[in-house]
Amino acid sequence: MTTIDREVTKYPAVQNYIGGRFVASSAADALDVTNPADGSVISRVPLSSSPDIDAAVQAAKKALPGWAATTIKERVQVFYRYKALLEEHIDELAALVTEENGKIDGEGRAEVLKSAELCEFACSLPQIAAGEVLEVSRGVECRIERFPVGVVASITPFNFPNMVPNWTIPNALAFGNCMILKPSEQVPLSAGRIAELLRESGLPDGVLNIVHGGQATVEAICDNPEIEGISFVGSTRVARIVYRRGTANLKRVLALGGAKNHLIVMPDAEPEMTSSNVVASMSGCAGQRCMAASVMMAVGATDHIIERMAIIMRGMKPGVHVGPVISPEAKKRIEGYITEAEKAGAKVLVDGRGAVVPGKENGYYVGPTLIDHVTPEMRIASEEVFGPVMVIIRSKDVEGAVAVQKRSRYGNAASVFTESGGVARYVMENASAGMVGVNVGVPVPREPFGFGGWNDSKFGVGDITGRGSIEFWTRSKKMTTKWNKEAGVNWMS
């Protein structure tokens, strides 16, 4: 931590958003917010703790009765307006993502457009989540209606400062919950604009509250007895801690962790499509996404595809085609994985270490990196690197490739590139992953299909988006009525 005068930073110090107002944190400690592209300090973010969480919870509790009593059709009107504002302000919002996270412009814009798509799904919830009703016997009717969980919290990561908050905000609020959002302390600026746009869209004060901070803030969320549910997106190490601590306090928790996604490339794969898709999956968002490909299982004679991938990657320029990673610590860690693998016998075909962008010499850049002849025992093959690095493991057949994938403790995504329907089906059925693809480098399901992995990539039941999120953000109430006195008497009477 350093002492930075407000006048020398581009943005004023970040404040919490509680009860419809931006307010200073009660905490004295704060962190620098840096632009990863050049290392400059652009703001300061407070390290809030229990008193700030308590204030946000009280604001949410105050807003909850009125918001929950509003019909879902009225609640989603907010998100019709919010979606339009996201699209109207896309240039500004994308630029803010680029500034605090480092994404190149096209990636920032795509992130905001995905947020708009998530709002579009929330607007459809009155039709998708309609209750059920059935006359179960003559004159006796059973029905199911959904009610909000109550005050909930969403803890989001640095890699998608606009999109991941919108994984949870539209659906959770559309169902009548009130929320405390805890963004990553590394990218706190986008959350403030989200709050402003939602307020402009007509969201009542207190329905969404934002508390900034680090570990102590997360612990306060997990321990607060009046928060009923928590969603988390981040590393597997922290996801496991949040899940255990939250459920130990009798909360419902859905915690998404890290990934080690395998792309299986068969000899019959279409060379140009495969090489470009694999590289895009690895390098998009500087590899800092849980759906990024990080292991290519090269089955049989695939050297022609690997050679084409190397050509594509050598033509990619840091700062133009690939943004920076989030911090100097991340850069050091990623380059350390590469060096360790090289010393262990792997062959670096394209080396992104030591990347420097002219005019941005203090930026945290790692260039696209391709490493061949990696073995499953190497750390770079099993641990989440979270950077623009692709390792190649050779396999004689698809069965061996799938066996390597299944040994991973993660299970977010897996894909196969092939022209064979039989091979594709084998991989889809046997890969140990919650999201699988055929000839797709990033097999993210689009709404209404939910996002969620398996194994150590997810703790909890359900998905964080789409139809799979409905059960998490609601409680179902079963109602039985009998108005007809001639209905008769049975064991249900």
N, C-alpha and C positions, 0 to 999 in steps of 0.2 A: 504494500500500500504506500502511496505517496500523497503529498499534499498538493493538490492542483487547484489553482485559482479559477473560479468559474469563467472569468473573462478570457482565459487562454484556451478554452475548449469550445468546440463548435456548438455543442448542445449544453444547455444548463444541466445541473445535477438532476438525476432521475429521482422522481418521487413516487410514492405509493399512490394507488387510486382506491379510495375507500368511500363508500356512500355517495358516489357520483362526483367526488372532488379529488384533485391531486393534493396530497398532504405529505409533509416531511415525515420520514421515519423517526421513531424514537431512538434508534440505534445511532451511536456515535461513529462507528466504523463504516468505511466505504472502500470500494475498489475502483480502479481505473477501468474505463471502457475504451478499448482500443480498436482502431481500424486495422484489420489484419493485412491489408494491402500495403500499408506503409509504416505500420507500427505507431502511428500518432494517437495520442489520447484525445478522445472526442467527447467524453462525459465522465461522470462518476455515478456509481450505483450503490445504494445503501445495503448494509448487511442486516436486514431486519430480523427480529426474533419474536418471542411469544407475545409481548404486548401489541405488536402490530398485527399479528395473526388474530389475536383476541378482538381487536377493534374491527377487523374485516369481517370476522364471524358475526359480530353483533350487528353490523350493517346488513349482512346477508340475512340474518334472522328477522330483522325488521322488515325487509323487503319481501320475504318469502310468502307470508299469507296472501298478500294482494296479487303477487305474480302467479302463485300456484292456483289461485281462484280464477285467473283469467283463462279463457278457453284456449286450447291449443291453436285453433284457427286464428285467434287474435294474436297470440304470442309469435307465430311465425311471420306475421306481417312485418315485424321488426327486421327479420332476416331477408325478406324481399328487398327492403330498402337498403339494408347493409350490403347485400350482394351488389346492388347497383353502385353503391359508393366505392366498394372495392374495385370495380371495373373502371369507375370514373377517375379514381386516384391511383391507377396502376403504375404510372410513371414514378410518382413520388414514393409509393410503397416499395416498389422494386428497388429504387435507388437507396432507400433506407436499409433494406436487406443487404444490398451490396456493401454498404458502408460499414455496417456493424458485423456482418458475417463474412464478407469477402467474395460472395458469389459473383460471377460475371452477370452482365445485364440480362441476358436471355434466361438464365437460371432463376434470377430474382423475379422476373415477370411470370415465368411458369409457376413459381411458388404462389404468387398472388392469384393467378387464374385458378389454381387448384383450390385455394381458399374459397373462391367464388363458387366452384363446383360443389364444395362441401355445404355451403349455404343453400344451394339449390336442392340438395338432398333433404336438408332440414325443413325446407319449405314444403316438401312432399309428405312429411310425417303425418299430417292429419289423415291422409289417405292410406299410408302404409301401416300405421300403428293403430288403426281403428280397433275398438274393442270387439269381443266375441259375444254372441248371444245365441241361446238354443233353448227351445221348449223340451226339457228333458223328460217330462211326463205330462199327462193331461192337466193343464192349468198351472204347471210349475215351470218357472223360467230360471235358467242359470246364465250369468253373464260375467265377463271379465273386463274390468276397467283398470287403466294404468294411472298411477299417481307418482308425483316426484319423490325422489329419495330424500331431498331436503337440502341442506347446505353441503356442497361437495367442493373438492379441490382438484386442480389440474397442475401437475408439475411438468414443465416442458424443457426440451434440450436446446443447445445452441445452434444445431445444424439447420433448422427450419424455423426461424423466429416468427414468421407470419403464418405458415401453413399448419404446423403442429398445434398451436393454440386453437386454430380453427378446426382441428380434428375433434375437439371436445366442446368448445363453446357453443356452436349452433345447436347440436343435438341435446346437450345437457340443459341448456336454457329453454329450448323449445318444449321440453318435457316438464317445465315448471320448476326446475331446480335453481338455486342461487349458488354462485361459484366464487371461489378464491383461486386466482391464477397466480402461480409462482413461475415466472419465466427464468431461463438461464441467466445468471448474473453476467455472462459474457455478451449477451445480446438483449439488453432490456428495452431498447428504444422502440421496436416494432409494437410491443405490447401496449405502450402508451397510445399509439395511433389507433390501434384496434379499439381501445376504450373510447377514444374520442369519436370514432366513426359509429360505434354502437350507440353512444349517447345521442349523436345526431340522428340516428335511425329511430330513436324513440324508446330505447331500452330504459326502464325505470332505474332510478338511483338505487344502488345496493345490490342489484341483481348480479352484476359482475364487479368484482373487486380484485385489485392486483397488489400483491405484496412481493417486493424484491428482496433477494438475499441469497445465502448459500446454505451450508449444511444445517445451521441452527434454525433457519426458516423451515426447511423440510422437516426437521425433527419436531418443530412446533406444530406443523400441520398433522403429522402422524399422531401426535399426542393429544391434540385438542379434542375433548369429548363431544363437542357439538358439530364436528365435521363427520358426516355419515359415510362418505365415499371418496376415494382418491384414485385418480388416474396418473400414471407416471410414464414418461418416455426418457430413456437415457441408457447408460451402460448397464450391463448385466450385474456387475458388482453392486451398484447402487439400487437397481431394481429389486434385487433379492432383499436388501436391507429394508427398503420402503415397504415391500410386501409383508415381510415378517413383522415389522414394527406396527404397520397399520392394522393388519389382521389381529395382532396380539391385543390391540385396542378395540377389537370387535367392529372394525370398519370393513366395508366391501372395498377391495383394492384390485385394480388391473394395472400391472406394471410390465411395460415392454422394455426388453433389454437389448443387448448387442447382437451381432450376427457375424457369420463367416459363410458367405453365400458362394455356392459352387455352380459353375457353368460347365456342363459336359458337352464337349465338342466332338462330334463324330466325323469320320473321314468323308461321309457323303454330304456334309453340311455345305450350303451354298456359300462360297468363299467370301464374296464381297459383303453380303448382308451379315454374315457371321462375324467377320473381322471388325466391321464398323460398329455393330451392336455390342460386341464384347468390350471394345475400347470405350465406347460411350458409357456403358454400365460401370466400368471401373473408374473413369475419370470425371463423370458428371458430379458437380458440387464438390470437386476436389476429392472425390471418394468418401466424403464425410456424410454418408447416409446409410441407414441400416439395410437398404436394399441394393447397395453397390456390390457388384461382383468383385471378389477378391481372390478366388481360386478358379483356374481353368483346368479342368480335367481333360487333357488331350488324349483321345482314344485313337490308337493306331496311327495311320499315315496322315498327320495333320500339319506337317511342317509348312506347307504352302499357306495355310491360314495364319500360322504364327508369324511367318515372314511378312505377310501383308499387315498384320497388327503392328509389327515393329515399324514398318514404313509410316503408317498412320500416326503412331505415337511420336516418332521423331519430327513429324511436321507440326506438332502441337506446341504452341508457345505459352509458357506461363504468363499470366497477366492478360492474355488474349483469349485463349481457348480453355484455360484452367485457372481458377482463382486460387488465392492463398489458402492454407489451412488456418485454423482458428487462432493459434498462439505459437510463440517460439518453443514452448515445451512440446507441443504437438509435432512441430517440424523436427525437433531433435529426436523425439521418440520414433517417428516414422523412419527417418534416415538411419537410426540405430538398428531397426529391424532389417533394413536392406543390407547394411554392412555385416551384420551377424550372419545372414543367409549366405552372403558371398564367401565369407570365411569358412562356412560349413560345407562349401563345395558347389553351391548353386551358381548359375551363370547369368550375370546381369546383361540382358540384351539391349535394353534402353535404360539409361541411368538418369534419374531425376534429382539426385542429390546435388546440393550446392546451387540450386537454381537461383538466379538473380534477375530481377526485372529492372531495366534501366529507368532511372527516375524514382524507383521504389525499392531502393537497395535495402531498406529496413523492413520490407515485407516478409511474410512467413510463407515463402513459396517452396513447394516440392513439385518437380516436374513429373509427368507421366513416367512410370517405371514398369518394366517388364522383366521378369526373372524366370528363367527356364531351369529345368532339372532340379526342382525343389522336391524334397521328400516329405511325406506326411508327418514325420517326426520333428521337423524343424518348427521353431516357434512361429515363424512367419506364416506357416501353413495352417496353424491351429488357432492362433490368437487374433483378435480383432485389431487390425492395423489402423483403420479409419483414415486412409489417405489414398492418393491416386496410384496405387500399387497393385499389379496383377502378378500372381505367381502361377507357374505352370507345373502341374504334376502329370507325369506320363502314366498311361494305363493301357494294357493290352486289349481290354474289352470293356463293354458298358457295365457288366456286372462288377468288375473291379473298381470302376469309377464310382458307381453308386455305393459300393462298400466303403470307400474313403469318405464320401459325403456323410454317410450314416454314422461314422465314428466321430463326427464333429459334435461337440456339446451344444452347439447352437442349432437352430432350425427355423430361421426366418424364411429364406427363399432358396430355390434351386431351379435351374433351367437346363434344357437340352437343345442343342442345335443339330438338326438332322432332317433328312427328307423321308425317313421311315416312320410310318405311323405306329408300327409295332414297337420300335425302339422308344418312340415318344411316350407311348402308353406305359411301357415298362418303367421308365424313369418317373413319370407322374405318380404311378401307383406305389413305387418303392422308395422314393426319396423321403427322407425324414425331415420334412419342412412343411410349414403351414401355407406357403404360397409357392406354386410351381408354375413354370412356363415352358412353352415350346417355341423355339426361335424368337424368344423375347429376352432381352438382356436384363430388364428390370420388371419382373412380373408382379407389379403392383395392381391389385384389382381396383377397378373403378366402381364408384357408387352405382347401385346400392350394395355391392359386395363389400364385406368388411375387411379391415386390415388387421392381421395378427399372425404371429408365428407359432412355432412349437418349441419344446424342450427349454433350454436356458434363454431363449429369445422372448419368452412370455411367462409371466406368473399371474395366475388368476384365470377366470373363466369368461369366455366371450371375446368379442373383438372391440376395438376402440372406435371404429367408424362403421358406417353402413347399417344394415339390418342387425348385425351382430351386436351393435351398441345399445339396442333398444332395451334389452333386459338389464343391462348394467345401469342405465340412467333412470330406470323406473322401478316401482314396486307394483305388483299386480294385486288387485283386490277382487276376490270372487264373491259374487252376490247371487243369492237365491231368493226368489219372490214367489208368493202364491196369493193371488187375488180372487181366484174362483173357489167359492165355498164348496162346489161340487167336485173339486179336484180329488177328493178322497183322502184317506189317512193311510200312511205307510211309515216305514222306518225313518223317513226324512221329516215327518211332521213335527 
